[in-house]
Amino acid sequence: MNNFFNSLFHPYGDKSGHGVMDRGFVSNHTRFIDHFLEEHPEVVKDQHKGWHIYWDKQVDQVAQKKAELDSVPDDGYGFHSHGPLKGPE
């Protein structure tokens, strides 16, 4: 019975190399990007600059707390009027 299950999960046997991931494999796309970045270091600098623009922000804690206290609760249905519907009079 054990051989039956082994043949289901390892149809080529355990020593065939099938199902074993080659950790040294590098795709053509990855090689292309790595080569491009080696030849164009300014792209990497630009990436770091963009990172700093979007992620490295100084947060004014006092202004953030004031904005939280000044906010109005949202009912979740901003497109509905607040009150009974009135028909034509």
C-alpha positions in Angstrom: 0.0 0.0 0.0 2.9 2.4 0.8 4.3 1.9 -2.7 0.9 2.8 -4.2 0.8 6.2 -2.4 4.5 6.9 -3.3 3.7 6.3 -6.9 0.8 8.8 -6.7 2.8 11.6 -5.2 6.2 10.7 -6.8 5.3 9.2 -10.2 8.9 9.4 -11.4 10.4 8.2 -8.2 12.1 10.2 -5.5 15.5 10.4 -7.3 14.3 11.8 -10.7 14.5 15.4 -9.8 10.9 16.1 -10.7 9.1 18.3 -8.2 12.4 19.6 -6.8 12.8 23.3 -7.1 16.1 24.5 -8.6 17.0 27.4 -6.3 19.8 28.5 -8.7 17.3 29.3 -11.5 17.2 32.9 -12.7 14.6 33.9 -15.2 15.4 35.8 -18.4 13.4 38.7 -17.1 15.3 38.9 -13.8 18.6 38.7 -15.6 17.5 41.5 -18.0 16.5 43.7 -15.1 19.6 43.0 -13.1 21.8 43.8 -16.1 19.8 46.9 -16.9 20.2 48.2 -13.3 23.9 47.5 -13.4 24.3 49.6 -16.5 21.9 52.4 -15.3 22.6 53.2 -11.6 20.7 56.4 -12.0 17.5 54.4 -12.1 18.2 52.9 -8.7 18.9 56.4 -7.3 15.7 57.6 -8.8 13.8 54.7 -7.1 15.3 55.7 -3.8 14.3 59.3 -4.3 10.7 58.2 -5.1 10.7 56.0 -2.0 11.7 59.0 0.1 9.0 61.2 -1.5 6.2 58.8 -0.7 7.2 57.0 2.5 9.6 59.0 4.5 7.3 61.7 5.8 7.6 63.7 8.9 4.2 63.6 10.6 3.0 66.6 12.7 1.5 64.8 15.7 -0.3 67.9 17.0 -2.0 68.6 13.6 -2.9 65.0 13.2 -4.6 64.9 16.6 -6.4 68.1 15.9 -7.7 66.8 12.6 -9.0 63.6 14.4 -10.8 65.7 17.0 -12.3 68.1 14.4 -13.6 65.3 12.1 -17.3 64.7 11.7 -18.6 61.1 12.1 -19.6 59.6 8.8 -22.9 57.8 8.5 -21.6 55.8 5.5 -24.4 56.9 3.3 -23.3 60.4 2.2 -25.5 60.4 -0.8 -28.7 60.2 1.4 -30.3 63.3 2.7 -30.5 63.7 6.5 -34.2 63.9 7.2 -37.5 62.7 5.8 -38.2 63.0 2.1 -40.6 65.8 1.3 -42.9 65.6 -1.7 -44.2 68.4 -3.8 -46.4 70.7 -1.8 
